[in-house]
Amino acid sequence: MTTIQKDEYVFEVDIEKTIEYYKTHSICECECCENFYAQIKGKFPKLESFLADFGVDISKPDEVMSVELDNTIQYIGIDYTVCGKVVTMGQYEIDIQDDLFFNLVITNGFASPNEQTGDYFTISISNVFELPWVLDKPFPTASQFKPTSKIKGFFKRIFKA
């Protein structure tokens, strides 16, 4: 375990386990998520560096929440899992200024869809930013949205269905 301090937060992180998690966990195959994966690396270097300190691959989030508008996608929330625990919780979220302003909310054992067992915490990026549509396929419409088994499992856990 590696101790990492960010602002008022202190974390005990298993960086190797987190790296392995991001090599093996399944990712959503919907068009909006694929659009995110295709272009997020290198887009926000300070955010990417922050996540990499924990072993997180910025291009493989556990959850991406988005809204389609014209030919852009507005990303309103992104969740990442880190193997380890929060030792000291800060009083406020962590803010990163990286071309855009990002709020990072840290939550112990948050139930964002993930495949992690054992101790983990979630880094949630909560703000709105747009990415253009870059995929070589039609822009999605609401009728094309089909929840993945990962999302269905998340709602089953929350509602104990």
DSSP file (Angstrom, degrees, kcal/mol; ACC not computed):
  #  RESIDUE AA STRUCTURE BP1 BP2  ACC     N-H-->O    O-->H-N    N-H-->O    O-->H-N    TCO  KAPPA ALPHA  PHI   PSI    X-CA   Y-CA   Z-CA
    1    1 A M              0   0    0      0, 0.0     2,-0.4     0, 0.0    13,-0.2   0.000 360.0 360.0 360.0 140.6    0.0    0.0    0.0
    2    2 A T  E     -A   13   0A   0     11,-3.1    11,-3.2     2,-0.0     2,-0.5  -0.930 360.0-133.8-113.5 135.0    1.1    3.5   -0.9
    3    3 A T  E     -A   12   0A   0     -2,-0.4     2,-0.4     9,-0.2     9,-0.2  -0.779  26.3-177.4 -89.3 128.5    0.2    6.6    1.1
    4    4 A I  E     -A   11   0A   0      7,-2.3     7,-3.1    -2,-0.5     2,-0.5  -0.991  10.3-160.9-127.0 131.9   -1.0    9.5   -1.0
    5    5 A Q  E     +A   10   0A   0     -2,-0.4     2,-0.4     5,-0.2     5,-0.2  -0.964  12.0 173.7-115.1 130.4   -1.9   12.9    0.2
    6    6 A K  E >   -A    9   0A   0      3,-1.8     3,-2.6    -2,-0.5    84,-0.1  -0.978  65.3 -49.2-133.4 117.6   -4.0   15.3   -1.9
    7    7 A D  T 3  S-     0   0    0     -2,-0.4    87,-0.1     1,-0.3     0, 0.0  -0.343 124.8 -19.2  52.7-127.6   -5.2   18.5   -0.2
    8    8 A E  T 3  S+     0   0    0     84,-0.1    -1,-0.3    -3,-0.1     2,-0.3   0.472 119.3  99.7 -86.6  -1.2   -6.7   17.5    3.1
    9    9 A Y  E <   -A    6   0A   0     -3,-2.6    -3,-1.8    80,-0.1     2,-0.4  -0.616  51.8-165.7 -90.3 143.6   -7.2   13.9    2.0
   10   10 A V  E     -AB   5  88A   0     78,-1.9    77,-2.5    -2,-0.3    78,-1.9  -0.999  12.9-171.8-126.4 130.2   -4.9   11.0    2.9
   11   11 A F  E     -AB   4  86A   0     -7,-3.1    -7,-2.3    -2,-0.4     2,-0.6  -0.902  23.8-150.4-121.8 147.0   -5.3    7.7    1.0
   12   12 A E  E     -AB   3  85A   0     73,-2.6    73,-2.5    -2,-0.3     2,-0.4  -0.980  34.7-176.0-110.0 113.1   -3.8    4.2    1.3
   13   13 A V  E     -AB   2  84A   0    -11,-3.2   -11,-3.1    -2,-0.6     2,-1.1  -0.920  34.3-149.2-122.0 134.8   -3.7    2.9   -2.3
   14   14 A D     >  -     0   0    0     69,-2.7     4,-2.2    -2,-0.4    69,-0.3  -0.807  25.2-179.0 -94.0  90.1   -2.8   -0.4   -3.8
   15   15 A I  H  > S+     0   0    0     -2,-1.1     4,-2.8     1,-0.2     5,-0.2   0.895  76.0  50.8 -63.4 -43.0   -1.5    1.1   -7.0
   16   16 A E  H  > S+     0   0    0      1,-0.2     4,-2.4     2,-0.2    -1,-0.2   0.911 111.2  48.2 -63.0 -41.7   -0.6   -2.2   -8.7
   17   17 A K  H  > S+     0   0    0      2,-0.2     4,-2.4     1,-0.2    -1,-0.2   0.890 112.1  50.2 -65.1 -38.3   -4.0   -3.7   -8.0
   18   18 A T  H  X S+     0   0    0     -4,-2.2     4,-2.1    65,-0.2    -2,-0.2   0.927 110.1  49.6 -65.2 -44.8   -5.7   -0.5   -9.3
   19   19 A I  H  X S+     0   0    0     -4,-2.8     4,-1.0     1,-0.2    -2,-0.2   0.924 112.3  48.2 -58.6 -44.5   -3.6   -0.7  -12.5
   20   20 A E  H  X S+     0   0    0     -4,-2.4     4,-1.4     1,-0.2     3,-0.5   0.893 107.2  56.6 -63.8 -39.8   -4.5   -4.4  -12.9
   21   21 A Y  H  X S+     0   0    0     -4,-2.4     4,-2.6     1,-0.2     3,-0.5   0.919 106.9  48.9 -56.5 -44.6   -8.2   -3.5  -12.3
   22   22 A Y  H  < S+     0   0    0     -4,-2.1    -1,-0.2    33,-0.2    -2,-0.2   0.701 108.3  54.5 -73.4 -18.1   -8.1   -1.0  -15.2
   23   23 A K  H  < S+     0   0    0     -4,-1.0    -1,-0.2    -3,-0.5    -2,-0.2   0.771 122.1  26.6 -78.7 -26.2   -6.4   -3.6  -17.5
   24   24 A T  H  < S+     0   0    0     -4,-1.4    -2,-0.2    -3,-0.5    -3,-0.1   0.644  90.2 103.8-116.3 -17.7   -9.2   -6.2  -16.9
   25   25 A H  S  < S-     0   0    0     -4,-2.6     2,-0.2    -5,-0.2    89,-0.0  -0.350  71.5-112.0 -73.7 152.2  -12.5   -4.5  -16.0
   26   26 A S        -     0   0    0     -2,-0.0     2,-0.3     1,-0.0    -1,-0.1  -0.514  29.3-151.2 -81.7 148.9  -15.2   -4.3  -18.6
   27   27 A I        -     0   0    0     -2,-0.2    35,-0.1     1,-0.1   123,-0.1  -0.842  26.5 -91.4-119.3 157.3  -16.2   -1.0  -20.1
   28   28 A C        -     0   0    0     -2,-0.3    -1,-0.1    33,-0.3    35,-0.0  -0.331  25.4-156.2 -65.6 144.7  -19.5    0.2  -21.5
   29   29 A E        +     0   0    0      4,-0.1    -1,-0.1     5,-0.0     2,-0.1   0.195  49.7 123.4-109.7  15.3  -19.9   -0.2  -25.2
   30   30 A C  S  > S-     0   0    0      1,-0.1     4,-2.5     4,-0.0     5,-0.2  -0.389  73.2-112.5 -74.0 159.3  -22.5    2.5  -25.8
   31   31 A E  H  > S+     0   0    0      1,-0.2     4,-2.3     2,-0.2     5,-0.2   0.868 113.9  53.5 -62.2 -39.9  -21.6    5.2  -28.4
   32   32 A C  H  > S+     0   0    0      2,-0.2     4,-1.6     1,-0.2    -1,-0.2   0.903 112.2  45.0 -64.5 -40.2  -21.4    8.1  -25.9
   33   33 A C  H  > S+     0   0    0      2,-0.2     4,-2.8     1,-0.2     5,-0.2   0.922 111.5  52.3 -68.2 -43.6  -18.9    6.1  -23.8
   34   34 A E  H  X S+     0   0    0     -4,-2.5     4,-2.1     1,-0.2    -2,-0.2   0.884 107.5  53.2 -59.3 -37.8  -16.9    5.0  -26.9
   35   35 A N  H  X S+     0   0    0     -4,-2.3     4,-0.6     2,-0.2    -1,-0.2   0.896 110.2  48.0 -62.9 -40.5  -16.7    8.7  -27.9
   36   36 A F  H >X S+     0   0    0     -4,-1.6     4,-1.6     1,-0.2     3,-1.3   0.951 111.8  48.6 -63.1 -51.2  -15.3    9.5  -24.5
   37   37 A Y  H 3< S+     0   0    0     -4,-2.8     4,-0.5     1,-0.3    -2,-0.2   0.872 105.5  60.5 -57.5 -38.5  -12.7    6.7  -24.6
   38   38 A A  H 3< S+     0   0    0     -4,-2.1    -1,-0.3    -5,-0.2    -2,-0.2   0.698 121.5  16.6 -66.4 -20.3  -11.6    7.7  -28.1
   39   39 A Q  H << S+     0   0    0     -3,-1.3    -1,-0.2    -4,-0.6    -2,-0.2   0.457  95.2  90.0-136.3   1.2  -10.5   11.2  -27.1
   40   40 A I    >X  +     0   0    0     -4,-1.6     3,-1.9    -3,-0.2     4,-0.7   0.850  62.7  96.3 -77.3 -32.0  -10.0   11.7  -23.4
   41   41 A K  T 34 S+     0   0    0     -4,-0.5    16,-0.0     1,-0.3     0, 0.0  -0.380 102.9   3.5 -60.1 128.1   -6.3   10.7  -23.2
   42   42 A G  T 34 S+     0   0    0      2,-0.1    -1,-0.3    -2,-0.1    -2,-0.1   0.310 103.3 104.6  82.3  -9.1   -4.1   13.8  -23.3
   43   43 A K  T <4 S+     0   0    0     -3,-1.9    -2,-0.1     1,-0.3    -3,-0.1   0.884  93.6  20.5 -72.4 -39.3   -7.2   16.1  -23.3
   44   44 A F  S  X S-     0   0    0     -4,-0.7     4,-2.7     1,-0.1    -1,-0.3  -0.756  71.9-178.9-131.3  83.9   -6.8   17.2  -19.7
   45   45 A P  H  > S+     0   0    0      0, 0.0     4,-2.4     0, 0.0     5,-0.2   0.812  80.0  51.0 -61.0 -35.3   -3.2   16.5  -18.6
   46   46 A K  H  > S+     0   0    0      2,-0.2     4,-2.3     1,-0.2     5,-0.1   0.921 114.0  44.5 -69.0 -42.1   -3.5   17.7  -15.0
   47   47 A L  H  > S+     0   0    0      2,-0.2     4,-2.4    -3,-0.2     5,-0.2   0.920 113.9  50.3 -64.3 -44.1   -6.6   15.6  -14.4
   48   48 A E  H  X S+     0   0    0     -4,-2.7     4,-2.4     1,-0.2    -2,-0.2   0.898 111.2  48.7 -61.9 -41.4   -5.0   12.7  -16.1
   49   49 A S  H  X S+     0   0    0     -4,-2.4     4,-1.7    -5,-0.2    -1,-0.2   0.905 109.3  52.8 -65.4 -42.7   -1.8   13.1  -13.9
   50   50 A F  H  < S+     0   0    0     -4,-2.3     4,-0.5     1,-0.2     3,-0.3   0.949 113.5  43.0 -56.8 -50.6   -3.9   13.3  -10.8
   51   51 A L  H ><>S+     0   0    0     -4,-2.4     5,-2.1     1,-0.2     3,-1.5   0.883 109.2  57.8 -64.9 -39.4   -5.7   10.0  -11.6
   52   52 A A  H ><5S+     0   0    0     -4,-2.4     3,-1.4     1,-0.3    -1,-0.2   0.810  92.8  68.3 -63.2 -30.3   -2.5    8.3  -12.7
   53   53 A D  T 3<5S+     0   0    0     -4,-1.7    -1,-0.3    -3,-0.3    -2,-0.2   0.796 105.7  42.7 -56.9 -26.8   -1.0    8.9   -9.3
   54   54 A F  T < 5S-     0   0    0     -3,-1.5    -1,-0.3    -4,-0.5    29,-0.3   0.466 124.4-103.5 -96.1  -5.0   -3.6    6.4   -8.0
   55   55 A G  T < 5S+     0   0    0     -3,-1.4     2,-0.3    -4,-0.4   -33,-0.2   0.571  72.1 148.5  91.4  11.1   -3.1    3.9  -10.9
   56   56 A V      < -     0   0    0     -5,-2.1     2,-0.7    -6,-0.1    -1,-0.3  -0.627  45.0-140.2 -85.9 135.1   -6.3    5.0  -12.7
   57   57 A D    >   -     0   0    0     -2,-0.3     3,-2.2     3,-0.2    -9,-0.0  -0.860   9.5-152.0 -92.0 111.8   -6.5    4.9  -16.5
   58   58 A I  T 3  S+     0   0    0     -2,-0.7    -1,-0.1     1,-0.3   -18,-0.0   0.754  91.8  58.8 -57.7 -25.8   -8.5    8.0  -17.5
   59   59 A S  T 3  S+     0   0    0      1,-0.2    -1,-0.3   -19,-0.1   -19,-0.1   0.393 100.9  56.6 -88.2   5.1   -9.8    6.3  -20.6
   60   60 A K    <   +     0   0    0     -3,-2.2    -1,-0.2   -33,-0.0    -3,-0.2  -0.393  69.8 169.9-133.0  60.0  -11.5    3.5  -18.7
   61   61 A P        -     0   0    0      0, 0.0   -33,-0.3     0, 0.0    19,-0.2  -0.223  38.5-131.2 -67.4 160.5  -14.0    4.9  -16.2
   62   62 A D  S    S+     0   0    0     17,-2.4     2,-0.3     1,-0.3    18,-0.2   0.800  91.6  15.4 -77.4 -31.0  -16.5    2.7  -14.4
   63   63 A E  E     -C   79   0B   0     16,-1.4    16,-2.5    49,-0.1     2,-0.4  -0.993  59.2-172.4-148.7 136.9  -19.3    5.1  -15.2
   64   64 A V  E     -C   78   0B   0     -2,-0.3     2,-0.5    14,-0.2    14,-0.2  -0.993   8.7-163.5-128.4 123.0  -19.9    7.9  -17.7
   65   65 A M  E     +C   77   0B   0     12,-3.2    11,-2.4    -2,-0.4    12,-1.3  -0.924  24.9 160.6-106.9 129.3  -23.0   10.0  -17.5
   66   66 A S  E     -C   75   0B   0     -2,-0.5     2,-0.4     9,-0.2     9,-0.2  -0.933  32.7-146.8-147.3 165.1  -23.7   12.1  -20.6
   67   67 A V  E     -C   74   0B   0      7,-2.4     7,-3.2    -2,-0.3     2,-0.5  -0.999  23.0-129.8-135.4 135.5  -26.3   14.0  -22.6
   68   68 A E  E     +C   73   0B   0     -2,-0.4     2,-0.4     5,-0.2     5,-0.2  -0.742  29.9 171.8 -88.4 128.8  -26.4   14.3  -26.4
   69   69 A L  E >   -C   72   0B   0      3,-2.6     3,-2.9    -2,-0.5    -2,-0.0  -0.973  58.5 -53.2-138.5 122.9  -26.8   17.8  -27.8
   70   70 A D  T 3  S-     0   0    0     -2,-0.4    -1,-0.0     1,-0.3     0, 0.0  -0.259 119.4 -24.2  48.8-121.8  -26.4   18.6  -31.5
   71   71 A N  T 3  S+     0   0    0     -3,-0.1    62,-1.7    68,-0.0     2,-0.3   0.034 126.4  75.7-108.3  26.4  -23.1   17.1  -32.6
   72   72 A T  E <   -CD  69 132B   0     -3,-2.9    -3,-2.6    60,-0.2     2,-0.5  -0.904  69.1-135.4-129.6 162.0  -21.5   17.1  -29.1
   73   73 A I  E     -CD  68 131B   0     58,-2.5    58,-2.1    -2,-0.3     2,-0.7  -0.976  13.6-146.5-115.7 128.0  -21.8   15.1  -26.0
   74   74 A Q  E     -CD  67 130B   0     -7,-3.2    -7,-2.4    -2,-0.5     2,-0.6  -0.862  11.5-154.0 -93.3 120.3  -22.0   16.8  -22.7
   75   75 A Y  E     +CD  66 129B   0     54,-3.2    54,-1.8    -2,-0.7    -9,-0.2  -0.855  19.0 173.1 -96.1 121.2  -20.3   14.7  -20.0
   76   76 A I  E     +     0   0B   0    -11,-2.4    51,-0.3    -2,-0.6     2,-0.3   0.565  62.5   9.7-109.1 -12.7  -21.9   15.5  -16.6
   77   77 A G  E     -C   65   0B   0    -12,-1.3   -12,-3.2    49,-0.2     2,-0.4  -0.903  53.8-173.9-168.0 139.2  -20.2   12.9  -14.4
   78   78 A I  E     -CE  64 125B   0     47,-1.7    47,-3.2    -2,-0.3     2,-0.4  -0.997  11.3-157.8-139.4 131.4  -17.5   10.3  -14.5
   79   79 A D  E     -CE  63 124B   0    -16,-2.5   -17,-2.4    -2,-0.4   -16,-1.4  -0.915   7.3-174.2-116.1 137.9  -16.6    7.7  -11.9
   80   80 A Y  E     - E   0 123B   0     43,-2.0    43,-2.6    -2,-0.4     2,-0.4  -0.973  17.2-136.8-126.9 142.4  -13.3    5.9  -11.3
   81   81 A T  E     - E   0 122B   0     -2,-0.4     2,-0.4    41,-0.2    41,-0.2  -0.818  14.8-167.7-100.3 137.8  -12.5    3.2   -8.9
   82   82 A V  E     - E   0 121B   0     39,-2.7    39,-2.2    -2,-0.4     2,-0.6  -0.993  22.6-127.5-123.5 132.4   -9.3    3.1   -6.8
   83   83 A C  E    S+ E   0 120B   0     -2,-0.4   -69,-2.7   -69,-0.3     2,-0.3  -0.692  77.9  42.4 -79.4 118.2   -8.2    0.0   -4.9
   84   84 A G  E    S-B   13   0A   0     35,-1.3     2,-0.3    -2,-0.6   -71,-0.2  -0.980  83.7 -81.6 144.7-155.6   -7.5    1.1   -1.3
   85   85 A K  E     -B   12   0A   0    -73,-2.5   -73,-2.6    -2,-0.3     2,-0.7  -0.978  25.8-109.4-148.3 159.9   -9.2    3.3    1.3
   86   86 A V  E     -B   11   0A   0     -2,-0.3   -75,-0.2   -75,-0.2     3,-0.2  -0.827  29.1-178.6 -88.9 118.1   -9.5    6.9    2.4
   87   87 A V  E    S+     0   0A   0    -77,-2.5     2,-0.5    -2,-0.7   -76,-0.2   0.896  75.8  21.0 -83.9 -45.3   -7.7    7.3    5.7
   88   88 A T  E    S-B   10   0A   0    -78,-1.9   -78,-1.9     0, 0.0     2,-0.4  -0.986  77.4-146.3-128.4 121.4   -8.5   10.9    6.2
   89   89 A M        -     0   0    0     -2,-0.5   -80,-0.1   -80,-0.2     2,-0.0  -0.723  17.5-131.2 -88.2 130.5  -11.5   12.5    4.5
   90   90 A G        -     0   0    0     -2,-0.4    16,-0.1     2,-0.1     4,-0.1  -0.295  14.7-123.0 -72.3 164.5  -11.1   16.2    3.5
   91   91 A Q  S    S+     0   0    0      2,-0.1     2,-0.2    -2,-0.0    -1,-0.1   0.780  91.3  29.1 -79.9 -27.4  -13.8   18.7    4.3
   92   92 A Y  S    S-     0   0    0      1,-0.1    -2,-0.1     3,-0.0   -84,-0.1  -0.763  92.7 -88.3-126.5 170.0  -14.3   19.7    0.7
   93   93 A E        -     0   0    0     -2,-0.2     2,-0.5     1,-0.1    12,-0.2  -0.258  47.6-104.2 -69.4 167.8  -14.0   18.2   -2.8
   94   94 A I  E     -F  104   0B   0     10,-2.6    10,-3.4    -4,-0.1     2,-0.4  -0.836  34.9-153.4 -95.9 131.9  -10.7   18.4   -4.6
   95   95 A D  E     -F  103   0B   0     -2,-0.5     2,-0.4     8,-0.2     8,-0.2  -0.876  10.8-172.1-110.0 139.5  -10.6   21.0   -7.4
   96   96 A I  E     -F  102   0B   0      6,-2.3     6,-3.1    -2,-0.4     2,-0.7  -0.997  13.1-153.1-130.0 127.3   -8.3   20.9  -10.4
   97   97 A Q  E     +F  101   0B   0     -2,-0.4     4,-0.2     4,-0.2     2,-0.2  -0.896  33.5 150.0 -98.9 112.4   -8.0   23.7  -12.9
   98   98 A D  S    S-     0   0    0      2,-3.6     2,-2.7    -2,-0.7   -51,-0.1  -0.639  85.3 -57.9-146.1  78.2   -7.0   22.1  -16.3
   99   99 A D  S    S+     0   0    0     -2,-0.2     2,-0.3   -55,-0.1   -55,-0.1  -0.218 139.5  40.0  68.4 -48.5   -8.3   24.1  -19.2
  100  100 A L  S    S-     0   0    0     -2,-2.7    -2,-3.6    -4,-0.0     2,-0.6  -0.778  98.5-106.3-116.0 166.8  -11.6   23.5  -17.5
  101  101 A F  E     -F   97   0B   0     -2,-0.3     2,-0.4    -4,-0.2    -4,-0.2  -0.858  37.2-166.4 -96.6 122.8  -12.5   23.5  -13.8
  102  102 A F  E     -F   96   0B   0     -6,-3.1    -6,-2.3    -2,-0.6     2,-0.5  -0.918  12.1-154.9-113.9 135.8  -13.0   20.0  -12.4
  103  103 A N  E     -F   95   0B   0     -2,-0.4    23,-2.5    -8,-0.2     2,-0.6  -0.940  12.2-161.2-103.3 126.2  -14.6   19.1   -9.0
  104  104 A L  E     -FG  94 125B   0    -10,-3.4   -10,-2.6    -2,-0.5     2,-0.5  -0.945   2.2-164.5-111.5 121.9  -13.5   15.7   -7.7
  105  105 A V  E     - G   0 124B   0     19,-2.9    19,-2.9    -2,-0.6     2,-0.5  -0.914   7.7-151.5-107.5 128.2  -15.6   14.1   -5.0
  106  106 A I  E     + G   0 123B   0     -2,-0.5     2,-0.4    17,-0.2    17,-0.2  -0.859  17.0 178.1-103.1 130.2  -14.1   11.2   -3.1
  107  107 A T  E >   - G   0 122B   0     15,-2.1    15,-3.1    -2,-0.5     3,-0.8  -0.993  27.1-128.7-136.3 128.0  -16.4    8.5   -1.7
  108  108 A N  E 3  S- G   0 121B   0     -2,-0.4    13,-0.2    13,-0.2   -23,-0.1  -0.609  90.5 -12.6 -71.7 126.2  -15.6    5.3    0.2
  109  109 A G  T 3  S-     0   0    0     11,-1.9    -1,-0.2    -2,-0.4    12,-0.1   0.726  83.9-178.8  58.4  27.1  -17.2    2.3   -1.3
  110  110 A F    <   -     0   0    0     -3,-0.8     2,-0.3     1,-0.1    -1,-0.2  -0.310  32.4-123.9 -58.6 141.9  -19.6    4.2   -3.5
  111  111 A A        +     0   0    0      2,-0.0    -1,-0.1    11,-0.0    47,-0.1  -0.023  56.6 144.7 -86.4  32.3  -21.8    1.9   -5.5
  112  112 A S  S    S-     0   0    0     -2,-0.3   -49,-0.1     1,-0.1     2,-0.1  -0.455  71.7 -82.7 -61.5 143.1  -20.9    3.2   -9.0
  113  113 A P  S    S+     0   0    0      0, 0.0     2,-0.3     0, 0.0    -1,-0.1  -0.283  77.2 140.1 -53.8 120.1  -21.0    0.1  -11.3
  114  114 A N        -     0   0    0      2,-0.1   -34,-0.0    36,-0.1   -52,-0.0  -0.965  55.8-133.0-153.8 169.7  -17.6   -1.6  -10.9
  115  115 A E        +     0   0    0     -2,-0.3     2,-0.3   -89,-0.1   -53,-0.0   0.065  62.0 127.8-113.3  21.8  -16.1   -5.0  -10.6
  116  116 A Q        -     0   0    0      2,-0.0     2,-0.3   -34,-0.0    -2,-0.1  -0.603  36.9-168.6 -85.4 137.8  -13.9   -4.4   -7.6
  117  117 A T        +     0   0    0     -2,-0.3     2,-0.1     2,-0.1    -2,-0.1  -0.888  55.3  24.7-116.7 156.1  -14.0   -6.5   -4.5
  118  118 A G  S    S-     0   0    0     -2,-0.3     2,-0.2     2,-0.1    -2,-0.0  -0.460 112.5  -9.1  88.5-166.2  -12.3   -5.6   -1.3
  119  119 A D  S    S+     0   0    0     -2,-0.1   -35,-1.3   -36,-0.1     2,-0.3  -0.461  76.3 146.7 -69.8 133.0  -11.5   -2.0   -0.2
  120  120 A Y  E     -E   83   0B   0    -37,-0.3   -11,-1.9    -2,-0.2     2,-0.3  -0.983  28.4-157.6-156.8 160.9  -12.0    0.7   -2.7
  121  121 A F  E     -EG  82 108B   0    -39,-2.2   -39,-2.7    -2,-0.3     2,-0.4  -0.937  19.7-123.7-136.9 164.6  -13.1    4.3   -3.1
  122  122 A T  E     -EG  81 107B   0    -15,-3.1   -15,-2.1    -2,-0.3     2,-0.7  -0.902   5.8-155.3-114.6 134.7  -14.5    6.2   -6.0
  123  123 A I  E     -EG  80 106B   0    -43,-2.6   -43,-2.0    -2,-0.4     2,-0.5  -0.946  20.8-167.4-103.1 114.3  -13.2    9.4   -7.5
  124  124 A S  E     -EG  79 105B   0    -19,-2.9   -19,-2.9    -2,-0.7     2,-0.7  -0.906  12.1-153.0-108.3 125.9  -16.2   11.2   -9.1
  125  125 A I  E     -EG  78 104B   0    -47,-3.2   -47,-1.7    -2,-0.5     2,-0.6  -0.864  17.7-173.9 -96.4 115.7  -15.6   14.0  -11.5
  126  126 A S        +     0   0    0    -23,-2.5     2,-0.3    -2,-0.7   -23,-0.2  -0.837  36.8  85.2-122.7  97.2  -18.7   16.2  -11.4
  127  127 A N  S    S-     0   0    0     -2,-0.6     2,-0.5   -51,-0.3   -25,-0.1  -0.934  72.2 -95.5-166.8 176.4  -19.0   19.1  -13.8
  128  128 A V        +     0   0    0     -2,-0.3     2,-0.3   -54,-0.0   -52,-0.2  -0.905  44.3 157.2-109.7 127.1  -20.1   19.6  -17.3
  129  129 A F  E     -D   75   0B   0    -54,-1.8   -54,-3.2    -2,-0.5     2,-0.3  -0.991  29.4-131.3-142.4 152.5  -17.8   19.5  -20.3
  130  130 A E  E     -D   74   0B   0     -2,-0.3   -56,-0.2   -56,-0.2   -58,-0.0  -0.782  14.8-172.4-105.4 145.0  -18.4   18.9  -24.0
  131  131 A L  E     -D   73   0B   0    -58,-2.1   -58,-2.5    -2,-0.3   -95,-0.1  -0.996  28.7-117.6-127.8 139.0  -16.5   16.6  -26.3
  132  132 A P  E     -D   72   0B   0      0, 0.0     2,-0.7     0, 0.0   -60,-0.2  -0.265  35.3 -96.7 -69.3 161.8  -17.2   16.6  -30.1
  133  133 A W        +     0   0    0    -62,-1.7     6,-0.1     1,-0.2  -101,-0.0  -0.724  52.1 162.1 -78.7 116.8  -18.5   13.5  -31.8
  134  134 A V        +     0   0    0     -2,-0.7    -1,-0.2    -3,-0.0     2,-0.1   0.452  32.8 109.7-117.1  -4.3  -15.4   11.8  -33.3
  135  135 A L  S    S-     0   0    0      1,-0.1     2,-1.4  -104,-0.1  -100,-0.0  -0.417  72.4-124.0 -77.2 150.5  -16.6    8.3  -34.0
  136  136 A D  S    S+     0   0    0     -2,-0.1    -1,-0.1     2,-0.0    -2,-0.0  -0.411  85.9  79.1 -89.3  58.2  -17.1    7.0  -37.5
  137  137 A K  S    S-     0   0    0     -2,-1.4    -2,-0.1  -106,-0.0     0, 0.0  -0.956  94.1 -68.8-154.9 162.7  -20.7    6.1  -36.9
  138  138 A P        -     0   0    0      0, 0.0     3,-0.1     0, 0.0    -2,-0.0  -0.197  56.0 -99.5 -60.3 146.4  -24.0    8.0  -36.7
  139  139 A F        -     0   0    0      1,-0.1   -68,-0.0    -6,-0.1   -69,-0.0  -0.437  51.4-104.8 -61.4 135.4  -24.5   10.4  -33.8
  140  140 A P        -     0   0    0      0, 0.0     2,-0.3     0, 0.0    -1,-0.1  -0.251  31.2-157.1 -69.3 152.0  -26.7    8.6  -31.2
  141  141 A T    >>  -     0   0    0     -3,-0.1     3,-1.8     1,-0.0     4,-0.5  -0.830  34.2-104.4-118.7 163.5  -30.4    9.3  -30.7
  142  142 A A  G >4 S+     0   0    0     -2,-0.3     3,-1.2     1,-0.3    -1,-0.0   0.836 119.6  60.1 -57.0 -34.1  -32.4    8.6  -27.5
  143  143 A S  G 34 S+     0   0    0      1,-0.2    -1,-0.3     3,-0.0     0, 0.0   0.688  98.5  59.3 -70.5 -16.3  -34.0    5.6  -29.2
  144  144 A Q  G <4 S+     0   0    0     -3,-1.8     2,-0.3     2,-0.0    -1,-0.2   0.634  78.8 110.4 -84.6 -13.4  -30.6    4.0  -29.6
  145  145 A F    <<  +     0   0    0     -3,-1.2    -3,-0.0    -4,-0.5  -115,-0.0  -0.453  39.4 172.0 -70.1 125.6  -29.9    3.9  -25.9
  146  146 A K        -     0   0    0     -2,-0.3    -2,-0.0     0, 0.0    -3,-0.0  -0.975  34.0-120.5-132.9 118.2  -29.9    0.5  -24.4
  147  147 A P        -     0   0    0      0, 0.0     2,-0.1     0, 0.0    -2,-0.0  -0.304  28.8-128.2 -59.6 137.6  -28.7    0.0  -20.8
  148  148 A T     >  -     0   0    0      1,-0.1     4,-2.5     4,-0.0     5,-0.2  -0.344  23.0-107.7 -78.9 166.2  -25.7   -2.3  -20.5
  149  149 A S  H  > S+     0   0    0      1,-0.2     4,-2.4     2,-0.2     5,-0.2   0.821 121.3  59.7 -63.7 -29.7  -25.7   -5.2  -18.1
  150  150 A K  H  > S+     0   0    0      2,-0.2     4,-1.7     1,-0.2    -1,-0.2   0.929 108.7  42.2 -62.9 -46.1  -23.2   -3.2  -16.0
  151  151 A I  H  > S+     0   0    0      2,-0.2     4,-2.2     1,-0.2    -2,-0.2   0.905 113.3  52.7 -68.3 -42.0  -25.8   -0.4  -15.6
  152  152 A K  H  X S+     0   0    0     -4,-2.5     4,-2.0     1,-0.2    -2,-0.2   0.907 109.1  50.3 -59.7 -41.1  -28.6   -2.9  -15.0
  153  153 A G  H  X S+     0   0    0     -4,-2.4     4,-2.2     2,-0.2    -1,-0.2   0.874 106.9  55.1 -63.5 -38.3  -26.5   -4.5  -12.3
  154  154 A F  H  X S+     0   0    0     -4,-1.7     4,-2.2     1,-0.2    -2,-0.2   0.941 110.1  44.8 -59.2 -49.7  -25.9   -1.2  -10.6
  155  155 A F  H  X S+     0   0    0     -4,-2.2     4,-2.6     1,-0.2     6,-0.3   0.849 110.3  55.0 -67.7 -33.4  -29.6   -0.4  -10.4
  156  156 A K  H  X>S+     0   0    0     -4,-2.0     5,-1.3    -5,-0.2     4,-0.8   0.907 109.3  48.0 -64.0 -40.8  -30.4   -4.0   -9.1
  157  157 A R  H  <5S+     0   0    0     -4,-2.2     3,-0.2     3,-0.2    -2,-0.2   0.917 114.3  46.2 -65.4 -42.2  -27.8   -3.4   -6.3
  158  158 A I  H  <5S+     0   0    0     -4,-2.2    -2,-0.2     1,-0.2    -1,-0.2   0.932 124.2  31.5 -66.4 -45.4  -29.3   -0.1   -5.4
  159  159 A F  H  <5S-     0   0    0     -4,-2.6    -1,-0.2    -5,-0.2    -2,-0.2   0.352 102.0-128.3 -97.7   5.8  -32.9   -1.2   -5.4
  160  160 A K  T  <5       0   0    0     -4,-0.8    -3,-0.2    -3,-0.2    -4,-0.1   0.865 360.0 360.0  50.7  42.2  -32.2   -4.7   -4.3
  161  161 A A      <       0   0    0     -5,-1.3    -1,-0.1    -6,-0.3    -4,-0.1   0.444 360.0 360.0 -86.9 360.0  -34.2   -6.1   -7.2
